[in-house]
Amino acid sequence: MTREQIILGAAGGICAGLLIAALMLHGGGPPAGGDASPSPSEPAPAGASEAPAEGAATPEGGAAAAAPSPGSPAEAAAGPVETPAPQASPSFVSEQNRRDVVLFFQESEGENLKAEKRKIFQTSSVADQAKQIVVELINGPRDPKLLPTLPPETNLLGLYLDRAGTAYVDLSPEVASLHPGGTSEELATIFSLVDSLTYNLHEIKRVHILIGGEERDTLKDHLDLRRDYLPDLSIVDMDGKR
């Protein structure tokens, strides 16, 4: 055999091998034992299922629906979202925020004090409620049979309550300059203030009266204003209510 014949035979064998390999890669030959894919008449293996179609019910809970995008027709059809109206807070002047208090004014026939009911705002501050009581005393009685115990021109300049329960009531100078004077009238003025505050506000134990921000010797030459006054209901006519 010549050299050329040997080369041609080797080249032909290589070409044949490459051709067979290419055919096998292209066709994906079947595995041994035949075709493994099920025939159309055979049922699908247990557990095999197709992917759920879009919009189909899911096992976890109902149909899967996509949320409408902002500005979409679906959102427009749903209508605007209603915002709940804020609840109105209770009015400070409503009846449920008021309380009854008892004020003491001088009787027109006699020297005793007599009770008259009034309403003030129910606030969390004892000093604030005390201020309202003093202002109502300055406004005077509504019963024509009672007399005012403070000149109506009087102004409340301030009211302070210390930890010991002493209320310092600061009144304008008119409480003295326009006061009619006399021992019984001064008693009525002082204990109208003292008894009205201590009777309605148990946090107040005693009252100290200032005039124009200062301590005075007397109200109108009779009763001492340099001391604290404790409540005294002995001159109060409660009409058997107490």
C-alpha positions as CSV (number, residue, x, y, z in Angstrom):
1,M,0.0,0.0,0.0
2,T,1.4,3.3,-0.9
3,R,1.7,6.3,1.4
4,E,-1.0,8.2,-0.4
5,Q,-3.5,5.4,0.0
6,I,-2.9,5.3,3.8
7,I,-3.4,9.1,4.1
8,L,-6.6,9.0,2.1
9,G,-8.0,6.1,4.2
10,A,-7.2,7.9,7.4
11,A,-8.8,11.1,6.2
12,G,-12.0,9.3,5.1
13,G,-12.3,7.6,8.5
14,I,-12.0,10.9,10.3
15,C,-14.7,12.5,8.0
16,A,-17.0,9.7,8.6
17,G,-16.6,10.0,12.4
18,L,-17.3,13.7,12.4
19,L,-20.4,13.2,10.2
20,I,-21.8,10.6,12.6
21,A,-21.1,12.9,15.6
22,A,-22.8,15.9,14.0
23,L,-25.9,13.8,13.1
24,M,-26.2,12.6,16.7
25,L,-25.9,16.1,18.2
26,H,-28.4,17.5,15.7
27,G,-31.1,14.8,16.2
28,G,-30.8,14.3,20.0
29,G,-31.0,10.6,19.8
30,P,-33.5,8.8,22.0
31,P,-32.4,7.2,25.2
32,A,-32.1,3.5,25.3
33,G,-35.5,1.8,25.8
34,G,-37.6,3.9,23.5
35,D,-39.6,7.2,23.7
36,A,-40.2,8.3,27.3
37,S,-42.8,11.0,26.5
38,P,-46.4,10.0,27.3
39,S,-48.7,9.2,24.5
40,P,-51.7,11.4,23.9
41,S,-54.0,8.7,25.4
42,E,-52.0,8.2,28.6
43,P,-53.0,10.3,31.6
44,A,-50.5,12.8,32.9
45,P,-48.6,11.8,36.0
46,A,-50.2,12.5,39.4
47,G,-49.2,15.9,40.8
48,A,-48.4,17.4,37.4
49,S,-50.4,20.6,36.8
50,E,-50.4,23.4,34.4
51,A,-49.5,26.9,35.4
52,P,-52.6,28.8,36.5
53,A,-54.0,31.2,33.8
54,E,-53.9,34.9,34.5
55,G,-56.8,35.9,36.7
56,A,-57.5,32.3,37.8
57,A,-58.3,31.5,41.5
58,T,-55.3,30.8,43.6
59,P,-55.3,28.3,46.4
60,E,-54.3,31.0,48.9
61,G,-57.5,32.9,48.7
62,G,-59.5,33.8,45.6
63,A,-58.9,35.4,42.3
64,A,-55.7,37.3,41.9
65,A,-56.7,40.7,40.6
66,A,-54.2,43.5,39.8
67,A,-54.7,46.8,41.6
68,P,-55.7,49.7,39.3
69,S,-52.9,52.0,38.6
70,P,-53.3,55.7,39.5
71,G,-55.3,57.6,37.0
72,S,-56.6,54.4,35.3
73,P,-60.3,54.0,34.2
74,A,-60.8,51.5,37.0
75,E,-59.7,54.0,39.6
76,A,-61.9,56.7,38.2
77,A,-64.9,54.3,38.3
78,A,-64.2,53.6,42.0
79,G,-64.8,57.2,42.8
80,P,-62.9,59.6,45.2
81,V,-61.9,58.3,48.6
82,E,-63.9,59.9,51.3
83,T,-62.0,61.5,54.2
84,P,-63.7,61.1,57.6
85,A,-64.8,64.4,59.1
86,P,-62.9,65.3,62.3
87,Q,-64.9,64.9,65.5
88,A,-65.7,68.2,67.1
89,S,-64.2,68.6,70.6
90,P,-66.6,69.4,73.4
91,S,-67.2,73.1,73.8
92,F,-65.6,74.7,76.8
93,V,-68.9,76.6,77.4
94,S,-71.1,73.5,77.2
95,E,-73.2,72.5,80.2
96,Q,-71.1,69.4,80.9
97,N,-68.0,71.6,81.6
98,R,-69.7,73.8,84.2
99,R,-70.2,73.2,87.9
100,D,-72.5,74.7,90.6
101,V,-70.9,76.9,93.3
102,V,-72.4,78.6,96.3
103,L,-71.7,82.3,96.8
104,F,-72.4,84.3,100.0
105,F,-73.9,87.8,99.9
106,Q,-75.2,90.1,102.6
107,E,-78.9,90.0,103.5
108,S,-80.7,93.2,102.9
109,E,-82.5,92.8,106.3
110,G,-79.8,91.8,108.8
111,E,-76.1,91.3,109.0
112,N,-75.9,87.6,108.0
113,L,-74.7,86.2,104.8
114,K,-77.0,84.2,102.6
115,A,-76.2,81.6,99.9
116,E,-76.9,82.1,96.2
117,K,-76.0,79.4,93.6
118,R,-74.0,80.2,90.5
119,K,-72.3,78.3,87.8
120,I,-68.6,78.5,86.9
121,F,-66.4,76.7,84.4
122,Q,-65.1,73.3,85.5
123,T,-61.4,73.6,84.9
124,S,-58.4,71.6,86.1
125,S,-56.9,74.6,87.9
126,V,-58.1,75.3,91.5
127,A,-56.7,78.9,91.2
128,D,-58.7,79.4,88.0
129,Q,-61.9,78.3,89.6
130,A,-61.2,80.5,92.6
131,K,-60.7,83.5,90.3
132,Q,-64.1,82.8,88.7
133,I,-65.8,82.7,92.2
134,V,-64.2,86.1,93.1
135,V,-65.4,87.7,89.8
136,E,-68.9,86.4,90.4
137,L,-68.8,88.0,93.9
138,I,-67.7,91.3,92.3
139,N,-70.6,91.0,89.8
140,G,-73.0,91.0,92.8
141,P,-76.1,89.0,93.7
142,R,-79.0,88.3,91.4
143,D,-81.5,88.0,94.2
144,P,-82.9,91.6,94.9
145,K,-83.1,90.7,98.6
146,L,-79.3,90.4,98.8
147,L,-76.7,93.1,98.9
148,P,-73.3,93.1,97.2
149,T,-70.3,92.6,99.5
150,L,-67.7,94.1,97.2
151,P,-67.9,97.5,95.3
152,P,-68.8,96.7,91.6
153,E,-65.8,98.8,90.5
154,T,-63.4,96.4,92.1
155,N,-61.1,94.4,89.9
156,L,-59.4,91.1,90.6
157,L,-55.7,91.7,90.0
158,G,-54.5,88.2,90.9
159,L,-55.1,85.1,92.9
160,Y,-52.4,82.7,94.1
161,L,-52.6,79.5,96.0
162,D,-49.6,78.2,98.0
163,R,-48.9,74.6,99.0
164,A,-50.2,75.1,102.5
165,G,-53.7,75.9,101.1
166,T,-53.6,79.7,101.6
167,A,-55.2,81.7,98.8
168,Y,-53.8,85.2,98.3
169,V,-56.5,87.4,96.7
170,D,-55.2,90.6,95.2
171,L,-57.9,93.2,94.7
172,S,-57.8,96.7,93.2
173,P,-57.7,99.8,95.5
174,E,-61.4,100.4,94.8
175,V,-62.3,97.6,97.2
176,A,-61.2,100.0,100.0
177,S,-61.7,103.4,98.6
178,L,-65.3,102.8,97.6
179,H,-66.2,100.6,100.5
180,P,-69.0,102.0,102.7
181,G,-67.1,101.1,105.9
182,G,-68.3,99.9,109.2
183,T,-67.5,96.7,111.2
184,S,-70.5,94.6,110.0
185,E,-69.9,95.7,106.3
186,E,-66.2,94.8,106.5
187,L,-67.1,91.5,108.1
188,A,-69.5,90.8,105.3
189,T,-66.9,91.6,102.7
190,I,-64.1,89.5,104.2
191,F,-66.2,86.4,105.0
192,S,-68.1,86.7,101.7
193,L,-64.7,86.1,100.1
194,V,-63.4,83.6,102.6
195,D,-66.5,81.4,102.9
196,S,-67.2,81.4,99.2
197,L,-63.7,80.2,98.4
198,T,-63.3,77.6,101.2
199,Y,-66.8,76.2,100.9
200,N,-66.5,75.4,97.2
201,L,-62.8,74.6,96.9
202,H,-61.6,72.3,99.7
203,E,-58.0,72.8,98.6
204,I,-58.3,76.3,100.0
205,K,-57.9,76.3,103.8
206,R,-57.5,80.1,104.5
207,V,-57.6,83.4,102.6
208,H,-55.2,86.4,102.8
209,I,-56.4,89.6,101.2
210,L,-54.0,92.0,99.4
211,I,-55.0,95.4,98.0
212,G,-53.1,96.7,94.9
213,G,-50.5,94.0,95.4
214,E,-49.7,95.1,98.9
215,E,-50.6,94.1,102.4
216,R,-52.8,96.7,104.2
217,D,-53.3,97.2,107.9
218,T,-57.1,97.2,107.6
219,L,-59.8,97.1,105.0
220,K,-61.5,100.4,106.1
221,D,-60.2,101.1,109.6
222,H,-61.7,98.1,111.3
223,L,-60.8,94.6,110.3
224,D,-57.1,93.5,110.2
225,L,-55.8,92.5,106.8
226,R,-52.3,91.5,108.0
227,R,-53.6,88.1,108.9
228,D,-55.0,85.0,107.2
229,Y,-58.7,84.4,107.6
230,L,-60.2,80.9,108.2
231,P,-63.7,80.0,107.1
232,D,-66.5,81.0,109.5
233,L,-70.1,79.9,108.7
234,S,-71.5,81.2,111.9
235,I,-72.8,84.3,110.2
236,V,-74.1,82.4,107.2
237,D,-77.8,81.7,106.8
238,M,-78.1,78.5,104.8
239,D,-81.9,78.2,105.2
240,G,-81.5,74.7,106.8
241,K,-79.5,73.4,103.7
242,R,-76.5,72.6,105.8
